[in-house]
């Protein structure tokens, strides 16, 4: 069995923050924690080299096209 590891990332910490705020249901502390985890993950993505593909979840059409291209 072969596994493929894909990391889906927000384009930036600011965009992640604004998406979480717009979604609602999160405290400021929750959002701060999520953004801190995002920033740490971004620092380690290249160093860890454990993902087969990193998809930037910015433009939905581009995101879906890149995802479909990768799995085909």
BAKOLTI-948978 format. One record per residue: residue in three letters; residue number from 1; x, y, z of N, C-alpha, C in turn. Coordinates in pm, 1 decimal. Layout:
<atoms>
+---------+-----+----------+----------+----------+----------+----------+----------+----------+----------+----------+
| residuo | num |       nx |       ny |       nz |      cax |      cay |      caz |       cx |       cy |       cz |
+---------+-----+----------+----------+----------+----------+----------+----------+----------+----------+----------+
|     ALA | NUM |        X |        Y |        Z |        X |        Y |        Z |        X |        Y |        Z |
...
+---------+-----+----------+----------+----------+----------+----------+----------+----------+----------+----------+
</atoms>
This chain:
<atoms>
+---------+-----+----------+----------+----------+----------+----------+----------+----------+----------+----------+
| residuo | num |       nx |       ny |       nz |      cax |      cay |      caz |       cx |       cy |       cz |
+---------+-----+----------+----------+----------+----------+----------+----------+----------+----------+----------+
|     UNK |   1 |     84.6 |   -117.2 |      0.0 |      0.0 |      0.0 |      0.0 |     89.4 |    123.8 |      0.0 |
|     UNK |   2 |     63.8 |    214.4 |    -90.2 |    139.2 |    339.1 |    -97.6 |     56.4 |    453.4 |    -41.0 |
|     UNK |   3 |    122.7 |    537.8 |     33.2 |     57.2 |    653.7 |     91.1 |    113.4 |    780.1 |     27.8 |
|     UNK |   4 |     28.6 |    880.1 |     17.4 |     69.5 |   1010.3 |    -33.1 |     33.1 |   1111.7 |     74.8 |
|     UNK |   5 |    128.8 |   1195.3 |    109.4 |    106.6 |   1294.9 |    212.9 |     94.1 |   1432.9 |    148.8 |
|     UNK |   6 |    -21.2 |   1495.0 |    173.8 |    -50.2 |   1626.3 |    116.7 |    -77.4 |   1722.6 |    231.7 |
|     UNK |   7 |    -14.6 |   1837.8 |    226.2 |    -36.9 |   1942.6 |    325.9 |   -113.2 |   2054.9 |    257.4 |
|     UNK |   8 |   -225.8 |   2092.9 |    315.5 |   -306.3 |   2202.5 |    261.7 |   -284.3 |   2322.7 |    352.1 |
|     UNK |   9 |   -233.5 |   2430.2 |    291.8 |   -196.8 |   2545.8 |    373.0 |   -266.3 |   2671.8 |    325.4 |
|     UNK |  10 |   -296.8 |   2756.5 |    421.4 |   -350.6 |   2889.1 |    390.3 |   -238.2 |   2971.7 |    327.7 |
|     UNK |  11 |   -272.6 |   3069.2 |    245.1 |   -170.0 |   3150.0 |    178.6 |    -81.8 |   3230.5 |    275.2 |
|     UNK |  12 |   -137.9 |   3269.3 |    389.7 |    -60.4 |   3346.9 |    486.8 |   -129.1 |   3339.8 |    622.4 |
|     UNK |  13 |    -55.3 |   3379.8 |    724.7 |   -111.5 |   3382.0 |    859.9 |   -224.9 |   3484.0 |    869.2 |
|     UNK |  14 |   -209.9 |   3597.4 |    802.2 |   -314.6 |   3700.3 |    804.8 |   -443.7 |   3649.7 |    740.9 |
|     UNK |  15 |   -430.2 |   3578.4 |    630.2 |   -549.2 |   3524.1 |    563.9 |   -613.4 |   3416.3 |    650.2 |
|     UNK |  16 |   -533.1 |   3331.1 |    711.5 |   -587.5 |   3230.5 |    802.5 |   -665.0 |   3298.5 |    914.8 |
|     UNK |  17 |   -606.2 |   3401.9 |    974.4 |   -671.8 |   3474.8 |   1083.6 |   -805.8 |   3532.3 |   1036.8 |
|     UNK |  18 |   -806.3 |   3595.9 |    921.4 |   -930.5 |   3658.5 |    873.6 |  -1035.6 |   3552.4 |    840.0 |
|     UNK |  19 |   -994.3 |   3438.0 |    788.7 |  -1089.9 |   3329.8 |    760.4 |  -1151.6 |   3276.4 |    888.5 |
|     UNK |  20 |  -1069.6 |   3257.2 |    990.3 |  -1121.6 |   3207.8 |   1117.7 |  -1214.9 |   3309.1 |   1182.7 |
|     UNK |  21 |  -1179.4 |   3436.3 |   1175.2 |  -1265.9 |   3540.9 |   1230.9 |  -1399.3 |   3545.4 |   1156.7 |
|     UNK |  22 |  -1395.2 |   3533.7 |   1024.5 |  -1517.9 |   3537.7 |    944.7 |  -1605.7 |   3415.5 |    969.9 |
|     UNK |  23 |  -1541.9 |   3302.5 |    994.5 |  -1616.1 |   3178.4 |   1019.3 |  -1693.0 |   3186.7 |   1150.3 |
|     UNK |  24 |  -1633.2 |   3252.4 |   1249.5 |  -1698.6 |   3267.2 |   1378.6 |  -1683.4 |   3142.8 |   1465.2 |
|     UNK |  25 |  -1720.4 |   3159.5 |   1593.0 |  -1716.2 |   3047.3 |   1685.6 |  -1582.4 |   3026.1 |   1753.1 |
|     UNK |  26 |  -1486.6 |   3114.1 |   1727.6 |  -1353.9 |   3102.6 |   1787.6 |  -1326.0 |   3224.1 |   1874.3 |
|     UNK |  27 |  -1262.1 |   3200.4 |   1987.5 |  -1217.4 |   3312.8 |   2069.6 |  -1088.2 |   3367.4 |   2009.8 |
|     UNK |  28 |  -1050.0 |   3486.6 |   2054.6 |   -923.8 |   3544.4 |   2009.4 |   -807.9 |   3452.5 |   2044.9 |
|     UNK |  29 |   -814.0 |   3390.5 |   2161.8 |   -709.1 |   3298.8 |   2204.8 |   -703.2 |   3175.8 |   2114.2 |
|     UNK |  30 |   -819.1 |   3123.0 |   2075.7 |   -822.5 |   3008.8 |   1983.4 |   -755.3 |   3044.6 |   1850.8 |
|     UNK |  31 |   -790.2 |   3161.1 |   1799.3 |   -734.3 |   3205.1 |   1671.5 |   -584.6 |   3226.8 |   1683.9 |
|     UNK |  32 |   -542.0 |   3290.2 |   1793.1 |   -398.2 |   3312.2 |   1813.7 |   -322.3 |   3179.7 |   1816.6 |
|     UNK |  33 |   -378.8 |   3078.4 |   1881.4 |   -314.7 |   2946.4 |   1887.1 |   -305.7 |   2883.3 |   1748.4 |
|     UNK |  34 |   -415.8 |   2890.0 |   1673.3 |   -416.7 |   2831.5 |   1538.1 |   -314.3 |   2899.6 |   1448.4 |
|     UNK |  35 |   -305.4 |   3031.3 |   1459.1 |   -209.5 |   3106.0 |   1377.2 |    -66.4 |   3071.5 |   1419.3 |
|     UNK |  36 |    -42.6 |   3057.1 |   1547.9 |     91.0 |   3020.5 |   1595.8 |    130.6 |   2881.9 |   1543.9 |
|     UNK |  37 |     37.6 |   2787.3 |   1545.2 |     64.9 |   2653.5 |   1492.1 |     92.7 |   2662.0 |   1342.1 |
|     UNK |  38 |     13.6 |   2740.9 |   1271.2 |     34.7 |   2759.7 |   1126.7 |    175.3 |   2812.5 |   1099.5 |
|     UNK |  39 |    215.4 |   2914.6 |   1173.8 |    347.3 |   2974.2 |   1151.6 |    459.5 |   2875.1 |   1179.3 |
|     UNK |  40 |    446.5 |   2795.3 |   1283.7 |    547.1 |   2693.4 |   1315.0 |    548.7 |   2584.7 |   1207.7 |
|     UNK |  41 |    430.8 |   2541.8 |   1164.4 |    422.4 |   2441.9 |   1057.5 |    491.9 |   2491.0 |    931.3 |
|     UNK |  42 |    468.6 |   2616.0 |    895.2 |    529.3 |   2671.7 |    773.7 |    681.9 |   2671.8 |    782.9 |
|     UNK |  43 |    735.2 |   2699.8 |    900.4 |    880.5 |   2698.8 |    919.0 |    937.2 |   2557.7 |    899.1 |
|     UNK |  44 |    860.2 |   2457.9 |    941.0 |    911.0 |   2321.4 |    938.4 |    879.0 |   2245.0 |    809.7 |
|     UNK |  45 |    789.0 |   2296.4 |    728.2 |    747.7 |   2222.5 |    608.2 |    865.3 |   2182.4 |    521.0 |
|     UNK |  46 |    952.4 |   2275.9 |    493.8 |   1065.8 |   2248.3 |    406.0 |   1168.4 |   2161.3 |    479.0 |
|     UNK |  47 |   1192.3 |   2191.7 |    604.3 |   1292.3 |   2118.0 |    681.0 |   1254.7 |   1970.9 |    696.4 |
|     UNK |  48 |   1128.6 |   1943.1 |    720.9 |   1086.1 |   1805.4 |    745.0 |   1082.9 |   1722.5 |    617.3 |
|     UNK |  49 |   1051.0 |   1785.8 |    507.7 |   1046.6 |   1719.0 |    377.2 |    968.6 |   1587.6 |    384.9 |
|     UNK |  50 |    850.5 |   1593.1 |    448.1 |    772.5 |   1470.8 |    462.9 |    645.0 |   1469.5 |    379.5 |
|     UNK |  51 |    617.6 |   1579.3 |    309.7 |    496.3 |   1585.8 |    228.8 |    530.6 |   1570.0 |     82.0 |
|     UNK |  52 |    446.8 |   1493.7 |     13.3 |    464.8 |   1474.5 |   -130.1 |    418.8 |   1597.2 |   -208.6 |
|     UNK |  53 |    324.8 |   1669.6 |   -151.5 |    270.7 |   1787.9 |   -218.6 |    220.2 |   1886.1 |   -114.2 |
|     UNK |  54 |    246.9 |   2013.8 |   -136.0 |    192.1 |   2120.3 |    -52.8 |     99.2 |   2201.4 |   -141.7 |
|     UNK |  55 |    -28.3 |   2205.3 |   -104.2 |   -126.8 |   2280.7 |   -180.6 |   -160.1 |   2409.4 |   -107.5 |
|     UNK |  56 |   -153.3 |   2519.5 |   -178.9 |   -185.4 |   2650.2 |   -124.0 |   -334.3 |   2675.3 |   -144.3 |
|     UNK |  57 |   -408.7 |   2682.8 |    -35.0 |   -553.4 |   2699.6 |    -40.6 |   -588.6 |   2847.7 |    -52.1 |
|     UNK |  58 |   -563.5 |   2902.8 |   -168.6 |   -590.3 |   3044.6 |   -191.5 |   -712.7 |   3058.2 |   -280.9 |
|     UNK |  59 |   -692.0 |   3047.9 |   -407.5 |   -800.2 |   3053.3 |   -504.9 |   -859.0 |   2913.6 |   -519.9 |
|     UNK |  60 |   -989.6 |   2899.6 |   -498.6 |  -1051.7 |   2766.8 |   -496.9 |  -1033.1 |   2691.9 |   -628.9 |
|     UNK |  61 |  -1049.3 |   2760.2 |   -739.5 |  -1036.9 |   2694.1 |   -869.2 |   -895.4 |   2640.5 |   -890.9 |
|     UNK |  62 |   -796.3 |   2721.8 |   -859.3 |   -656.4 |   2680.3 |   -874.3 |   -624.0 |   2566.9 |   -777.1 |
|     UNK |  63 |   -671.1 |   2580.2 |   -655.3 |   -648.3 |   2478.0 |   -552.8 |   -702.2 |   2342.9 |   -598.9 |
|     UNK |  64 |   -826.4 |   2341.9 |   -646.7 |   -886.7 |   2216.8 |   -692.5 |   -813.7 |   2160.5 |   -814.9 |
|     UNK |  65 |   -775.0 |   2247.1 |   -906.3 |   -704.0 |   2201.5 |  -1026.1 |   -569.1 |   2138.1 |   -989.2 |
|     UNK |  66 |   -497.2 |   2201.6 |   -897.9 |   -367.1 |   2148.1 |   -855.5 |   -385.5 |   2015.5 |   -782.3 |
|     UNK |  67 |   -488.2 |   2006.0 |   -701.0 |   -515.4 |   1881.9 |   -628.6 |   -550.8 |   1768.7 |   -724.0 |
|     UNK |  68 |   -636.0 |   1797.4 |   -819.9 |   -675.6 |   1695.5 |   -917.4 |   -556.1 |   1654.1 |  -1003.6 |
|     UNK |  69 |   -475.1 |   1750.0 |  -1042.8 |   -355.3 |   1720.8 |  -1123.2 |   -261.6 |   1628.5 |  -1047.4 |
|     UNK |  70 |   -249.0 |   1652.8 |   -918.3 |   -157.8 |   1572.3 |   -837.2 |   -205.4 |   1428.6 |   -822.9 |
|     UNK |  71 |   -335.2 |   1407.0 |   -804.8 |   -383.5 |   1271.4 |   -782.3 |   -398.7 |   1190.6 |   -910.8 |
|     UNK |  72 |   -399.3 |   1256.2 |  -1025.8 |   -414.3 |   1182.4 |  -1151.4 |   -290.3 |   1115.9 |  -1189.1 |
+---------+-----+----------+----------+----------+----------+----------+----------+----------+----------+----------+
</atoms>
